[in-house]
Amino acid sequence: MSSSSPKGLSRIAANRLHKELKEWQMNPPAGFKHKVSDNLQRWIVEVNGAPNTLYENETYYLQVDFPENYPMEAPQVIFTHNPPLHPHIYSNGHICLDILYDSWSPAMTVSSICISILSMLSSSTEKARPVDNDRYVRNCRNGKSPKETRWWFHDDKV
Amino acid sequence: MDTMPDLGDRPRDDEIMAQHYAIRAEEAEKMSFIGDKEPLSSLAAEYESGNAIFKKKIEKLGETYGALRRTRGDGNCFFRAFMFSYLENLLETRNEAEAGRVKDSVDKCKQSLLDLGHSEFTFEDFLASFTDQLDGVQDGSLSADQLVENSRDQSISDSVVMFFRFITSGEIRKRADFFEPFIVGTSGLSVQQFCRSSVEPMGEESDHVHITALSDALGVLIRIVYLDSSNGDGGNNLDVNFHDFIPGQCVQEQPILKSKPSVVLLYRPGHYDILYEK
């Protein structure tokens, strides 16, 4: 079901992403790098752990996939390769963060998502997987998108 | 086996809720964003074999109001109803001065959003969806039929709803001291949290905080007529309560408009439809 190829971006979505890209190039969020490619619909963003946090000097990669009717609908955001060890980040890269799902608003941007994710990393006090990591990852084996998960959000503090 | 025999295949609570939401979403999608104008009797028919208080109140409602227009119950109904009702009124009264006045309000809202730190590109397309309609009223290119069509077009309607969500959130945050007691009192959330979780995402329902903020932001008087099962003094004298959200009532800088409400909405718990005076 989720393996079907994504629909192309709508005119509104493409227009909006061009503007976001321009804004990003002029004013990138601190700690992030995005290599501009000709693929507007998938951004790979480099994340650098903030100084004086558990993730200092560590580098991770976010994969941001935009749906046809972005920004009305949230992008899918996951960590690729080796996701950071964090109580809200699963070993398959899925992130438990309300703004990526139920609390998404078209008022947000890739940049504001990145800032929220970095803040989530920076406030962590332990490097550990979520307690239900194994069960969750097993359930996602058929390539399920995190947007199909019905999330039960952990507390806001971490 | 860890399933209790007497429960059989009973679904878990979260599965029941998921199904409930799925059914509600499915039902909602059968209805267009904005329905056709219907006589008030269609509302009475809905309660024919139901609550006696509702029936009496609808009878009372019929003394002042003659028709209604239903909206889709998808959590955005207040904003969609406001969009249609306001623009329809503007069209019918050919009130170009009001269209100009509200455009000035839109400009002020835009400045507030910029002052609050929003990049213009995040809201300019949504803003244009609304001002396009106002332009249409001013230059006469927007017909009543076209307004219905635009209001049923997902892209246009969602865009305008999102613009209203932006300026509602902007007004609340700009006047956080004023709104804070209402927000903390009813939701326990901070102003920022409330805007983030209950105003800015699509599909989040509106209450008196949203209505006050939108009315103030655009300077538009909104009347909400409440249809619920409360029976006032015991049932003999059932009045239908209404509340006027008067823009500027709480803001010094705006002149108080003493005019008839241009937007009249019928509120039933959890839902807003559009009402028409006789």
Interface residues (C-beta under 8 A of the other chain):
Chain A: I12 N15 R16 K19 E20 E23 P71 M72 D98 I99 D102 S103 W104 S105 P106 A107 M108 T109 R150
Chain B: D14 A18 H118 S119 F121 T122 F123 D125 F126 S155 D158 M162 R165 F166 S169 R196 S197 E200 P201 M202
